[in-house]
Amino acid sequence: MAKHHLLSVPVQARIDERVERILRELGNPEPPLRLGDVRALLKLNLGYFSRDDDSLFSRVVSRLTIAGKQVLQRPMLLAEAVGRFNLRALYLPDRQRIILDDSTPQPKHRWLETHEIIHDILPWHRSVLFGDNEHTVTPACHAKIEAEANFGAGRLLFFRERFIEEARARDFGFASIRKLKPMFGNTLTTTLWRYVECVWPDTPLVGVVSCHPHVLRRPATFDAAAPCRHFIQSSAFAARFSGISEQRVFECIESYCRAQSAGPLGEAELTLHDDNGSPHIFHFDTFFNQHDALTLGRWIRAI
């Protein structure tokens, strides 16, 4: 389960300053963002690697270190390296080049590319992405820089405060998220993520990305110990409900979800307890896009 890493306000401000500069130098365009224009501004190249082309992989990532481990400690087949490190995209600072795994579904390319663009514009990332033992990336450091790149990607693709303004002008819920998706040109999953993370920071909100919750539609690989692919929290939820586990939230979700193959799976008002043990009512709503189940939970009232 990828429980997202909350960044400090000063770090967010440093990242946002660089995102704002990009949008300003592009002439403050209207959404959706054209990533080709961003690459041209930053003089970045885009390419693709294939799991069947070991030679390209060996040439471009021979010095890559991820989470404290050298990718090519010995001759390694591309398929083995991709599987071991879950590589879907890479930023090569010495070549000003972003490369994406061409086997990744096309809708995900936009987020992956922007994530790597953020690595490029944050100067403190360059020293830890490549090179020597002095700058080996520990797992904790790796998680931090990945969280920073995710935050910056969200701010860039969703035009900083523009997304917040558009979201707050609409009724709360999945109907608004589905309308915001084409406006900003991003996936439903990333739109849900930004919606939970930044639109109402003072309201406890939780977002979940998982497999289909109904027992009849779960894949054979379902892991009850880690049922959520992403567990997204507003800052208010993280502060007041830090003891809530992903297993508990998934139990809530599966209690009301129907077995249909697409669309709304159900909604319900359910009880979660805060860190003081006090009960609160949350409204949960789940939508299945035929790939992932997306759940939005919102605090309603204390009991």
Protein Blocks (a to p, Z undefined) as FASTA:
>chain_A
ZZdddddfklmmmmmmmmmmmmmmnopaaddddfklmmmmnopacddddfklmklmmmmm
mmgceehiafblpccdfklmmmmnopabdcdfknopacddfkbcfklmmmmmmmmmmmmm
mmklmmmmgccfklcccfklmmmmmmmmmmmmmmmmnopmmmmmmmmmpccdjklmmmmm
mmnopafklmmmmmmmmmmmmbccdddddddfbfklccfklcfklmbfbdcddfklmmmm
mmpcfklmmmmmmmmpcfbfgdjfbdcddddddfkopacddddddddehlaccdddddfb
dZZ
